[in-house]
Amino acid sequence: MNRTDVIWALGRPTIGTVVKLATRLRVYGAERVPRSGGLVVACNHFSWIDPPVLGAACPRTLYYMAKVEAHRVPGLGQLMRAFGAFPVRRGESDRDAVRTMRRIVAEGNALGLFAEGTRQRSGVPGTVQPGAAMVAITEGVPVLPVAIHGSQHWKPGTFAPVSVAWGEPQSFVGLPRGGKGYKEASAEIERAIHALWGWLVDVHRLGRPHDATPPR
């Protein structure tokens, strides 16, 4: 267990519990998360609360990629880095971030990516960018699609319920490195995230039954 794992172990019963209570978090399909080995976790993104929600819903340590501007916020940056987050410069080629992503999964860890690259202000999942597919294909690791719903409505004081649905690991072994392979894999990741999110919308309409099973 490394230092980041220790921080996560301390954070789950503290920060994680607060997040679960504040969001009335309900998690579906967590048993699908591989407990070991390199992994890319690809999720949609609505709100600043999504990273702690996904962290609370995931049984593994997640190494998040986050925009460099967030790392520069006093206090927040130090907290994020303590939990293993690393910076990326958006809107430009960031080779250091790419190397870090590849190293994380090559060392058998789980990389957490908000696959659209930015928050979706429309309240519905957007287009998946090629980063998740690139890391998965290059390093030969699976992608685990996951969807969050409800965080687009959540605000302090309203505390709208938030839910997370895990999909099945996707393998892209055999797809070529480069634009064509990344595009094909990204389309599959996007399809899975959108299907999970649509399922969560229906589950919320039904009152979020505990025994519901996400689509595969």
C-alpha positions as CSV (number, residue, x, y, z in Angstrom):
1,M,0.0,0.0,0.0
2,N,1.5,3.3,-1.1
3,R,1.0,6.8,0.4
4,T,-1.9,7.6,-2.0
5,D,-3.7,4.3,-1.0
6,V,-3.3,5.3,2.7
7,I,-4.9,8.7,2.0
8,W,-7.8,7.1,0.2
9,A,-8.2,4.6,3.1
10,L,-8.4,7.5,5.5
11,G,-10.7,9.6,3.2
12,R,-13.3,6.9,2.6
13,P,-14.8,6.9,6.1
14,T,-14.4,10.6,6.5
15,I,-14.8,12.7,3.3
16,G,-16.5,9.7,1.6
17,T,-19.1,9.4,4.3
18,V,-19.9,13.2,4.1
19,V,-20.3,13.0,0.3
20,K,-22.6,10.0,0.5
21,L,-24.8,11.7,3.0
22,A,-24.8,15.1,1.2
23,T,-25.7,13.5,-2.1
24,R,-27.9,10.6,-0.8
25,L,-25.6,8.6,-3.0
26,R,-26.8,5.3,-4.5
27,V,-24.4,3.0,-6.4
28,Y,-25.3,0.3,-8.8
29,G,-23.0,-2.4,-10.2
30,A,-19.9,-1.7,-8.0
31,E,-19.2,-5.4,-8.1
32,R,-18.2,-5.0,-11.7
33,V,-15.1,-2.9,-10.8
34,P,-12.0,-5.1,-11.2
35,R,-10.2,-5.1,-7.9
36,S,-6.7,-5.2,-9.3
37,G,-4.8,-4.4,-12.5
38,G,-4.4,-1.4,-14.8
39,L,-7.7,0.2,-15.6
40,V,-9.2,3.3,-17.2
41,V,-12.4,4.5,-15.5
42,A,-14.3,6.7,-18.0
43,C,-17.2,8.8,-16.6
44,N,-19.4,11.6,-17.7
45,H,-19.1,15.0,-15.9
46,F,-21.7,17.5,-14.8
47,S,-20.5,19.1,-11.6
48,W,-17.6,19.9,-9.3
49,I,-19.0,17.3,-6.9
50,D,-18.5,14.5,-9.4
51,P,-14.9,13.6,-8.4
52,P,-15.7,13.0,-4.8
53,V,-18.9,11.2,-5.7
54,L,-17.1,8.9,-8.1
55,G,-14.4,8.4,-5.5
56,A,-16.9,7.4,-2.9
57,A,-18.6,5.0,-5.3
58,C,-15.4,3.3,-6.4
59,P,-13.9,0.4,-4.3
60,R,-10.4,1.2,-5.7
61,T,-8.0,4.1,-5.4
62,L,-8.6,6.5,-8.4
63,Y,-5.8,8.6,-9.9
64,Y,-7.6,11.6,-11.4
65,M,-6.5,13.9,-14.1
66,A,-7.7,17.4,-13.4
67,K,-7.2,20.8,-15.1
68,V,-4.0,22.6,-14.0
69,E,-6.1,25.6,-12.9
70,A,-7.7,23.5,-10.1
71,H,-4.3,22.5,-8.9
72,R,-3.4,26.2,-8.5
73,V,-6.2,26.8,-6.0
74,P,-4.7,27.1,-2.5
75,G,-5.7,24.2,-0.3
76,L,-7.7,22.4,-3.1
77,G,-4.6,21.7,-5.1
78,Q,-2.7,20.2,-2.2
79,L,-5.8,18.1,-1.3
80,M,-6.2,16.8,-4.8
81,R,-2.5,15.8,-5.1
82,A,-2.7,14.0,-1.8
83,F,-5.4,11.8,-3.3
84,G,-3.2,11.1,-6.4
85,A,-4.6,13.7,-8.8
86,F,-2.2,15.1,-11.5
87,P,-2.6,18.2,-13.7
88,V,-3.3,18.5,-17.4
89,R,-3.2,21.6,-19.6
90,R,-6.4,21.7,-21.5
91,G,-6.6,22.9,-25.1
92,E,-3.1,21.9,-25.9
93,S,-0.9,18.8,-26.2
94,D,0.3,17.9,-22.8
95,R,2.9,15.1,-23.1
96,D,3.7,15.1,-19.4
97,A,0.0,14.3,-18.6
98,V,-0.1,11.5,-21.3
99,R,3.1,10.0,-19.8
100,T,1.6,10.1,-16.4
101,M,-1.7,8.5,-17.5
102,R,0.2,5.6,-19.2
103,R,2.5,5.1,-16.2
104,I,-0.5,4.9,-13.8
105,V,-2.2,2.1,-15.6
106,A,1.1,0.4,-16.5
107,E,1.8,0.1,-12.8
108,G,-1.5,-1.6,-12.2
109,N,-3.5,1.3,-10.9
110,A,-6.9,2.8,-11.9
111,L,-6.9,6.0,-13.8
112,G,-10.0,8.2,-13.4
113,L,-11.0,10.3,-16.4
114,F,-14.0,12.4,-17.1
115,A,-14.2,11.3,-20.6
116,E,-15.8,14.4,-22.2
117,G,-12.9,16.5,-21.1
118,T,-15.0,19.2,-19.4
119,R,-18.3,19.6,-17.6
120,Q,-21.5,19.3,-19.6
121,R,-23.6,22.3,-18.9
122,S,-26.6,20.9,-20.9
123,G,-27.3,18.3,-18.2
124,V,-26.8,15.3,-20.5
125,P,-23.6,13.4,-21.3
126,G,-21.5,14.8,-24.2
127,T,-19.0,13.5,-26.7
128,V,-16.2,11.3,-25.4
129,Q,-12.8,12.5,-26.2
130,P,-10.0,10.1,-27.3
131,G,-7.9,10.2,-24.1
132,A,-9.4,7.1,-22.4
133,A,-9.2,5.0,-25.6
134,M,-5.6,6.1,-26.3
135,V,-4.4,5.0,-22.8
136,A,-6.4,1.8,-22.9
137,I,-5.2,0.8,-26.4
138,T,-1.6,1.9,-25.9
139,E,-1.2,0.1,-22.6
140,G,-3.5,-2.9,-23.3
141,V,-5.8,-2.3,-20.3
142,P,-9.6,-2.3,-20.1
143,V,-11.9,0.7,-19.9
144,L,-14.6,0.7,-17.3
145,P,-17.5,3.0,-18.3
146,V,-19.5,4.6,-15.5
147,A,-22.3,7.2,-15.4
148,I,-23.3,9.8,-12.9
149,H,-26.8,11.2,-12.8
150,G,-28.3,13.8,-10.4
151,S,-25.2,15.8,-9.9
152,Q,-26.3,18.3,-12.6
153,H,-29.2,19.2,-10.2
154,W,-27.2,19.0,-6.9
155,K,-26.5,22.2,-5.0
156,P,-25.7,22.8,-1.3
157,G,-29.1,23.3,0.3
158,T,-31.1,21.4,-2.2
159,F,-29.1,18.1,-1.9
160,A,-30.7,16.5,-5.0
161,P,-30.1,12.7,-5.0
162,V,-27.1,11.5,-7.0
163,S,-26.6,8.0,-8.4
164,V,-23.7,6.1,-10.0
165,A,-24.0,3.1,-12.4
166,W,-21.0,0.9,-13.3
167,G,-20.8,-0.8,-16.7
168,E,-18.8,-3.9,-17.7
169,P,-15.1,-3.6,-18.5
170,Q,-14.5,-3.0,-22.2
171,S,-11.4,-4.5,-23.9
172,F,-10.0,-2.9,-27.1
173,V,-7.3,-5.5,-27.8
174,G,-6.8,-5.7,-31.5
175,L,-7.7,-2.1,-32.3
176,P,-4.8,-0.2,-33.9
177,R,-3.0,2.6,-32.2
178,G,-3.7,5.9,-33.8
179,G,-6.7,8.0,-34.7
180,K,-8.8,5.2,-36.3
181,G,-8.5,2.9,-33.3
182,Y,-9.0,5.6,-30.8
183,K,-12.1,6.9,-32.6
184,E,-13.7,3.4,-32.8
185,A,-13.0,2.8,-29.1
186,S,-14.2,6.2,-28.0
187,A,-17.5,5.6,-29.8
188,E,-18.0,2.4,-27.8
189,I,-17.1,4.1,-24.6
190,E,-19.6,6.9,-25.4
191,R,-22.3,4.4,-26.2
192,A,-21.8,2.6,-22.9
193,I,-21.8,5.8,-20.8
194,H,-24.9,7.2,-22.5
195,A,-26.7,3.8,-22.0
196,L,-25.8,3.8,-18.3
197,W,-26.9,7.4,-17.9
198,G,-30.2,6.8,-19.6
199,W,-30.8,3.8,-17.4
200,L,-30.1,6.0,-14.3
201,V,-32.7,8.6,-15.5
202,D,-35.3,5.8,-15.6
203,V,-34.2,4.5,-12.2
204,H,-34.6,7.9,-10.7
205,R,-38.1,8.1,-12.1
206,L,-38.9,4.8,-10.4
207,G,-37.6,6.1,-7.0
208,R,-34.2,4.5,-7.2
209,P,-34.9,0.9,-6.2
210,H,-32.0,-0.8,-4.5
211,D,-32.1,-4.0,-6.5
212,A,-31.9,-2.5,-10.0
213,T,-29.1,-3.9,-12.2
214,P,-27.4,-1.6,-14.8
215,P,-27.2,-2.6,-18.4
216,R,-24.1,-4.5,-19.6
